[in-house]
Structure formats: structure tokens, C-alpha cells
Amino acid sequence: MKINWSKYTSIEQLRDNIKSVKIQGATNVALAVVRGMEVFIESFKGESSQLAGEVVKVGKMLANARHNEPMARNAVRFLEKKLEEKFSSTGGRVDAIAVSQINSEYLNLVERMKDGVLKSSEGLGPVKYAFTHCHSSTVERILKNLSEKNTGFKVACSETRPLFQGRITAANLSNQGVDTTLVVDSGAPNFAADRSFFPIDVLLIGADEITADGGVINKIGSYGIAVAAKSSGTPVYVVASLLKVNPEMTSNNVQIEMREPSEVWEDAPKDIKIYNPAFELVNKELITGYITESGIVKPEDVLSKLHETYPWAY
Ligand code: RUB
């Protein structure tokens, strides 16, 4: 489902919506960062010589509103790199139009990336039963396409407590005519492993951050479902852009965004400690492959593919 970005008219509104997960999913967070930079340009009244530096600052602030979002940081990195090129070719004159053009180029790149991921997903071959977790716009698009290509296609997804993003996936797919089943989180691993009732051909999950050594950081709950799928011989694919690879993070030094306990239990008795990480690591041994804009990539090759595909990236 496409977001109408014009309804976001202030940087604070964008930052608050990213932090509260009203704008959710790594790709939408990256697009929100671009929207924020546009909003800033539209209202900028300062010295034109300062525009480029200031817009990059705004972009970085928004891109760091959530911790595990390298794709958002790459949206700003793209602008920075292109601005550097413009500085050297125009002797330092960069105006609002030039910045907006670069942002549009980034948006076009994201569209090409999405088309590339969709094309790579053809490598999956026929799929009748798929399982997913949380809400990834990238996975949702692939599932819709699979339902068009495979007669009798069915998808199941887990609810994804505490914020129930799985219901977004279920509602979006069902509204598009896809045969959809929702399962509670506690039943999800067993559901993914049970080959009798819903014999899953593939588990497809999204990614917020991909570690340099090929692990994926995705919504809490992803690990257990991946273990269950792998243990019953079901392939586990991560559907994601290479722009989510963080060259500085490996499976040994992951840092995960911690969220407010109140998301889990609003009026919990005060002495109970609540552990509420947004995401968790799925280690590379559980991952069959990454479905990316540059083909289906083995976990150990994600970093070299990032450098090959996007030499300018973070
Ligand atoms: C969303 C989530 C998604 C990835 C990928 O978590 O884990 O799988 O962000 O999404 P949250 P996309 O709801 O906390 O943002 O494929 O749309 O980039």
C-alpha cells in the first residue's frame, strides 16, 4: 500500500511517526527521511550556501530516529555523495532545486530496487504455501505476485505482538484477494514447522538491517519461526534491498533498538521488568538466501554484493 507522503508537512511529525512506528518498515522509514528533507527545503529561509549542510543534518536526525535502519541512512548518504559531485562541478553552488532533483533520483532508485527484488523472486519457482512475519512492504509485494502466478496460492502470517504489524500484512493481502490465514505469535513456529495442515514451501521475511557477515535483523519473533522452518527443511528467504546491509555490524556486535515496556503491558504492576526489543538477529546459518535487486544472494556474499551494486553506500 502506497503512503500519501504529502500529508506529512513537518519534520517533527515525521520524526514522531517514525519513532512511534506509525510509519513502519525499513523502506517506508527511508522514504520518510526523504520526505523530511523535502519538507525542510520547502520552508528553508536561511543562506543558500548553508542549505546543503542543513538538509543533510535534518536527514541524519530522521535516519537515526530508529536504531536499526541503514537503508534510511543510505538515503542521506546518496544525497551527500551527489552533493559532493555537484559541489565539484558547479564550484559550490547548490540550490533547493538541485537537492530536490537528487531526492527524486533516490526515489527512482528505490522504485528500480523494488522492481529488481520482484524480478529476482521469480527464482523461487512455484510456491503454493508461504509464511511470513510482521509487515514488510517488500515481502507483501512478492506474496501478491506469487498469488497471481500460482493457482491455489495461500499465505499465512503471524500477528506480531506487541504492535500487531502482522495484521497489516493480513489485511492488505486479503483486501487484494490473496487467501490469507492469521496465526497468533505463540503458535507461529509450530505452524511454520507443521507440514500437514499448511505445508509451507517457503518462509519469506523482511529485513531492517543485514549484518556484514550475512545475518538479518528483523522483527522480534523472526528467529523462532526461522528455526522451525529450517528444522523441517523449509527454505528461509530474506526479501530485502542490499541498501540494508550495514558494513559496520556483524553478528557478534549487534545492537537492537529497545522499545517502551508500555507497548507490551500498559498498566503492568510496577516491579515487573519488561523486555521489549523491536527486532532480533536471525543468524546466517538459518538463511537459505537473500532475494535482492541483484539476484538471489548467499548470506556470505551480501557485503560484496552491496559494494558491487551501490559503491557509494554506507
Ligand atoms: C518492520 C519489519 C520489516 C522490515 C522490512 O518492523 O521488521 O520486516 O522493516 O520492511 P517495524 P520493508 O514495524 O518495527 O518497522 O520490506 O517494508 O522495508
Residues whose N, C-alpha, C, O or C-beta is under 5 A from the ligand:
A	BS01	RUB	Q24 G25 A26 T27 N28 C134 H135 S136 S137 T138 V139 Q165 G206 A207 D208 N218 K219 V239
